[in-house]
């Protein structure tokens, strides 16, 4: 008996565990106050207002500017009101 071949081939789903975790982490930071290394001489401070996905990489949005998670220095929980 010869094996039958299927006329449809499924491509395996590309699983990017690290990218998925980074996206979840970025989403969890929305509403938190953060300090970010904006460049070699500048630390940005503000509240994360959103998350952008740029080429599969999650970016934190602080004061309208996107920052990579690698630029994150500190994060504090939102103030209890």
Secondary structure, DSSP 4 states (H G I P E B T S, - for coil): -PPPPPS--PPPPP--HHHHHHHHHHHHTTT-EEEEEEETTEEEEEEEEEEEEETTEEEEEETTEEEEGGGEEEEEPPPP-
